[in-house]
Amino acid sequence: MRKTTPLIIAAALIGIAALTWFELGRIDQRLEAGATAESGLPPDHELASSVGGPFSLLDENGQPVTEKSWPGKYLLVFFGFTYCPDVCPTTLAEMTEALKAMGPVADRIQPLFITVDPERDNAQAMKDYTSSFDPRITGLTGDRAQIDAVLKTYRVVALRRGEGEDYTMDHSTLLYLMGPDGKLKQIYSHDMEPKALADGIVKLIGG
């Protein structure tokens, strides 16, 4: 019997990873196409039902958290990284404005900013970053395996670009509203106007 060399095993693993990211990319594109400022949740409800689920991460204080750590609350989830030059800070700033516009309804929501770059974004880095926005936004991180698991759970694509310390990350830019039951309620585009986002969430979960 011919032995399987480490090189063949490595090539096979790379091929499997490439196919996985390709499929996630196709799902992400379908979700992005439906998450418009007008409609929110894509019409493909079967696809949307596959988004979200259990996760195990660390909060800004380095404490373990799961999707059940905020009982009774809706989770407004956004993925990004602290070195992000434009989309992430802009989206978090708009999320901050949306939370203000919601009034008391915002108390029923826990906004989460989950890093796609755990190699640089430890708990302290996430805490320092989110403190520039609304104190209600909680940053989550973890080791690479934990982050890869939650990326897969939310059908998020995140790819490293460049070498050395100056690399960047290409990543999905959708916002996910998860219900207290752990089910996806709505998906929003990252460039949705804060007032429209606030109005949409208030209408969905009730005043």
N, C-alpha and C positions, 0 to 999 in steps of 0.2 A: 504494500500500500504506500502510495506517495505521500510524504509528509507535507503538511500545510506550513509554509514558511511565514515568519512574522510579517514579511513584506506583503504577502497576499492577504493576510488577515487585516493589516492596516489599510490596504486598498479597498477591501470589502467594507470596512467600517466607514471609510470616507465616502464610499458610494451610497451607503445607507443613509448617512447624514445628509448628503446632497439631495437625495430623493425626498427626505423628510422636510427639509427647508423649502424645496421646490413646491411641495404640496401645500405647506403652510402659506407660502407666498401666494398661491392661487386662491386659497381661502381668504387671505387678507385682502386681496384685490376685490373679491366678490363682496366682502363686507364693506370695504371702502366705497365701492360703487353705490351701495345702498344708504350709507350714512350721510345723507345730505342735510343741509340746514333745514329743509322743509319736512323731511320724512323721518329722520332718526333711524329707527330700526329697519333693517333691510327687509324687502318683501319675502326673502327666502327664509321663512321661519324655521324650517328644518335645519338649515345651516346655523342660524342664530342659536338654536337650542343646544348646539354642540360647543358653545363658547362658555368658558368659566367652569369653576369646580373647586375642589379642595386644593389648598396650598399650605406650605409650611415655610415661613420666612422669619426675618428678624426686623424688629422695629428700630426707630432712631436711637433707642437706648440699649440696643443689643439684646432685647428680650424676645423670646420666641412668640410668634403670633401665627394664627391660622385665619381662614375665612370666617370662622365662628367667634373671633375675638371681639366683635362689636355686635352683640345680640340685639335684634330688633331694629338695626339700622340698615339703610341702603348704602352700598359701597359704590362710590364713583371712582373708577380705576383708570389711571393713565400710566403708560410705560414710557420711560425715557432715561436720561443720564445727566449727571451734574455738569459734564463738560460740553453739553449740547449748546451750540452757538445761537440758535434762534427758536426752533419749534417748541422745545421744552419750556424755556422761560416764558415765552409768549403764551403758551397754553395754560401754564400754571397761573399766570397773571390774569388771564381771562376766567379761569376757574375761580379765582379769588373774587373777581367782580360778580360772577354768577352767584356765588354763595351769599354775598352781601345783598344781592337783588332778591334772593329767595326769602329773606326775613326769617321768621321763626321756623319755617319749613327746613331750613338748613340744619337745624338741630337733629333732624332725622337722618342726616346723611354723614357718612364718614368718607372724606376724600383720601385716596391712596395714590402715592406716586411710587411706582415700583421700578427700580433700576434695571436696565438691560446690560449694565457694565459693572458687575460686582468686583472686578479686579481693582477698580479705582474707587468705587462708591461703597465705602464701609459705612457703618451706622453713623459715625460722627460726621462724615461728609454729607450724608443725607440730611442729618439734623441741621447742619449749617446752611444747607441749600434751601430746604423748605422754610426755614425761619425767615427768609427774604420775602415770603409770600404770606399766606393766611396760616395762622397757628393751628387751624383745624386740619390742615393737610399733613398727613403722616407719610414719611418716607420709609420704604421697605427695601431691604437688601437680603443677602444670604450668600452662600457659597455658589460656585458655578453650577453645580448639580441642582440646587434648589431653584436658582433663577431659570435654568433651562426647563425645569419641570413646569413652572408657572407660565413661561412663554408658550409652551406646548398646550397647556390647559386653556389659555386664552387665545390660541391661534395667532400669536404675535410673532412677527418676523424681526429678527435683530441680527445684523451682520457687521462684523468689524471691518473697517476700511483703513488701510495704512499700517505702517510699522512704527516701532518705537513708542515713546511717550506721547507723541502727538496724534495718535490714531483717533478716529472718530467712529461713530456707530450709526449705521442706517437702520431705522426701525419703524414699526407701525406707529401710527399717530392717532388712533381712535380712542375715544373715551367710552368706557363700559359702565352702565348703571346696573348693578346687581341688586336684587331684592333681598329682604331679610330671610327669605327661603332659600337663598343661594342661587336662584335662577336669574338668567339674564333678562332684564326688563327693557333696555333700550341701548342703542349704540349711537354715538354722536360723532360728528366730524370735529377735528381739533380746531378748525377755524370758524366754528359756529359763533355768532355774536353772543356775548355774555347774557344779554337780556333775553334773547331767544332761548338760550340753553336753560336759563333759570325758569322762564315761563313754561318750557316743555317739561321740565322735571316737576314743577309744582302741579301742573295739570295732570301729570301721570300718577303721582303719589298722593295727590290731594292736599288741600290746605289745612 
